Amino acid sequence: MATGSNIKTYFDGAWHDGDVPIMRAADHGAWLGTTVFDGARHVDGLAPDLMAHCERVNRSAAALMLTPTHTAQEIFDITWDGLKRYPKGTPVYIRPMYWGLDGGHMGIVPKENATGFAICLEEIPMAAPEAASRLTTTQFHRPVLADNVTNAKAGCLYPNNARMLAEAASKGYDNALVADALGNVAETATANIFMVQDGVVFTPVANGTFLSGITRARHIRNLRADGYDVREEVLGFDRFREADEVFMSGNLNKVTPVTEFDGTHYQIGPVTRKARELYWDWAQSADA
């Protein structure tokens, strides 16, 4: 079952309507998990940072020893061709994907120049600005590069996220605030995290245990340009309990307010609202 609706799939050099089959039973990615993807957004005719997402999916492929089959510019152009097939104003989630086709050394290492490619476009509405999330802790943590491919947006990382989300749901929460291997806050199970205290914006320093997101970087630049003091620091869980505001930063909804962390409650505050406002102002600029 697909996450969204009104799906369009680019595969084998052409666009197709619907959720078409793209992977074979013996594909390397099907049985050994060599899959990468990226996620971008199309909202009101805008696709902010689309090129950056196209570039990152190629870096992710290389991290899994997959040979990219398209340049970032080609992925960008193909994506816009697909987006033209939707009515104006349709909110679309953009997902370019690579996976291994054949095995190389001992069948485990993906074979060079044997990579599948597809783009999936799904209609998924943006969440309302007031749609908030409630967080708890989880026993599961982010891996390090020596343990897993934390330098890629890889499908094989997401079962760990699923364990975090399932544990959070079992405790009556929406999502989890997740530690790195040293016990400091990394991000949530699904998105990067920011906190605000006394008007200063903080986010966990990128340490290789999580993807330092494209949207995260955009928020940092936007807020600093607007005069905010934004600091990337090592943050413990108690810092979040002491925060005035907390919000999540991810591609799907850009800014998601957090209203609770394990019994500590927050209002949707002015910095959270400003981060959203600055993002969409930037998205309509020539630089987007």
N, C-alpha and C positions, 0 to 999 in steps of 0.2 A: 504494500500500500504506500502510495506516495505521500509526502508531507503536504504538498500544495495541490493545486488544481490547474487546469488549462495548460498542460505540460507540452513543451516543444523540445525536441531532442536533435542535436547535431551529431551525426555519426556517419562514417564512411563518406565524408565529403558533401553531405546534403542535410538539409533540415527536414524533420519528420514531425507530424502531429502525434502527440501522445507519448506515453511512457514505453518506448520501444526497447526490446532486448538488445543489449550491447556486448555482453560478456559470454564466453563459451565455458563449458564445464571444465576443460583442461587448461584454461588460461591461468598463468602464474598468479595473477591477482586474485583469482577465485579461490584458490586453495592455500596460498601462502601469504595473502594479505598485502601484496605490493600495490597499494592504491593510494593516490593522493588527490586532493581536490582543493579548490578555493571557493570562497563565497563573496559575491558582490551584490549590489542592490541597484534596482532601477525603480525610481519613484518620481512621478510627475515629470517624466521626460528626462530625468537626470540619472546618471550612473556615476556617482562620486568615487574617485580613486580607482576607477575600473582598470586603468593601465597598471597600477601598482598590484592589483590582484592577479592580473594576467602574468606579470613578471614573477610574482611569488609562486604561482603554481608550477612554473618551470624550475624554480629553485628547489621546491619541494620534491619534484620528480628526480632531480639530480641527487638530492640527499638520500633517496631510496635506490640509487643506482639505476634509475629509469632514464632512457634517452628521450628528451622532449621531442615531439614530432612537429611542433609549431612554434614560431616565434611569438613573443608577447604581442607584437603588433598584429599578427595574423589572428590570434585568439580575440583580441580587441575588435578587429573588423568583423569577424564571423559573429561575435556576440551582438554587435549593433545590427547586423543583418537580421538576426533572429528576433531582436527586440522590436523591429519594425513590423513584425507579424502580429503584434498585440495592439488592441485599441489604445489610443492615447490616454495616458494617465493610469494604466494598469500597473499595480505594484508587483514587481517580478524579482524573484531570487535567482541569481546567476551563479551557476556552478560548473566551471570547467574541471575536467577530471582526466587523469592518466592512470593506467594500470599495466602491470607486466603481462606480456603474452606468453613468452617462452622462458624456460629456465636455462641458465648458463652453467657455470661451474657447479657440479654435483646436483644440478637441478634447483638449488636453493638461491644462488645469486641470479637475479634477473638478467636475461640475455640482452646484450647491447643491441640497440636499434630494433627492438621487438617490443613496442609500446602501443597500447591501445589509447585512443583519445575520444572523448565525447564532451559535449556541453549540454547540460540540462537546465532549461528555463522553467520555473514554476511560479504560478501566480500565488503569492503569499502576502496578505495585507500587512501593513505596518501596525504595530501595537499602538494603542492610544497613548498620548503623552503621560497620562496619569496611571497607566498600567505598571504596577510595581511588583517587586519580588521580595520574598522573605527568605532569609538565609539561616543556615545552621552549620555546624561543623561536620566533618566526616573523618572516618578512620583511614581513608585512602588519600594518598598524596601524589604530587607530580613527580615523575621520574627525572633522572638526569641524563645527559647525552650519552654517558657510558652505558646506560640501561636501555635506552630507547631513542627513537628518531625524533627528539624534541625540537630539532631544527627544521621540521617539515610539518605541513598540515596534512597528516597522514591518517587514513582510516583506522589503522591499527592502534592508534592512541585512544580512540573513542569508547571502546569497551570499559576502560578505566573511568572515563567520564560517566558512563551509564551506571556504574557501580555507585559513584558518588551521588548521582541524582536519585537512584532508587533508595539509597539510605536516607537522603534528605526527605523524600516523599514518605518514607515509613515513619518519620518523626513529625510529619505534618507540615513540612516546609517545601518551598518551591525549588530551592537550589542550595548549593553548599559553598562556603568559603573554604578554600583548599590550601593546605600547606605545601611548601616545597620539602625537599629531603631533610632540611635542617630545622623544620618546624616553624618557619616564618611564612607569612601569607604570600601566596603566589598569585592567585586569581580565583574565580569561581569555577564551577564544573563546566561552564559554557562560555565564559567571557572574562575579559580583563576587568579590573576593579579599581575604583578611585574612592578616596575619602576626603572629607573637608573638615578642618578644625581651625576655628578662629580665622576664617577667611582664606587660609592656606590650603592648597590642593595637594594631596599626596597620592602616589601610586607605587606599588611594589617595583623595586628596581629590576630590570630585566637581567636574569641570571642564568638563562639557558634552560630553565626547567619548564618554561611555558613560552608560547609564541607571543612576542611583543607585537601586538596587533597593529594593522594599518590604521584602523579607526582610533585606537588608543593614541598612536602618534599624532593623528590629526587633531584630537582633542587637546593634547599637550600644546601643540603649536598654536591652535586657535586661542586657548585660554591665556597663554603667555603673551600673545600679540595684543590681547585685550587688557593686559596689565595685571593678570593674576600671577601670584607666586606659585609655581607648580614644581614640586620636588619629587624625584624618584629616589626612594629610600628603602632600606630594610624595615619592614613593618611587622610587628607582632599582632596577634589577635586582640590583645587588650587595647591597642591603638584604635581598632575599629569599634570597640565597645565605648570608647571615649569620644568618638567622632560626632560632629554636628550633622553631617550629611554623608551618605554613601550612594554611589551609583555605579552601575555596570556599563561597560563599553564593549559592544560587539557589532559585527556587521549587520546582523539581522534587523535590529531595532535601533542601532546607533547609541542611544542612551536609555537605560532602564533604571528608574529610581529603585532604591532599596529602602524598605520601610521597617525592617526588623532584622536583627541578628541575634538569635538565641535569647530572646527576651528583652534585648535593648532595642528601643523603638526610635525611629527617625521621622522627621517631616520631609516632604519633598521640598527641598530648600532652593534658595536663589541661585546658588552656583550650579546645581543640577539643571535647573531651567535655563540658565545662561549657556551651559555647555551645549544643550540641544539647540538653542537659538543660534549660537555661533556656528554650529556645524551646518545647519541648513542655509544660513547666510553664505557661508563659504561654498557650499555645494552649488549655489546659483551663480557663483563667480566664474570668471574666465579661467581661473587656475584649477578648477575641479576636473 
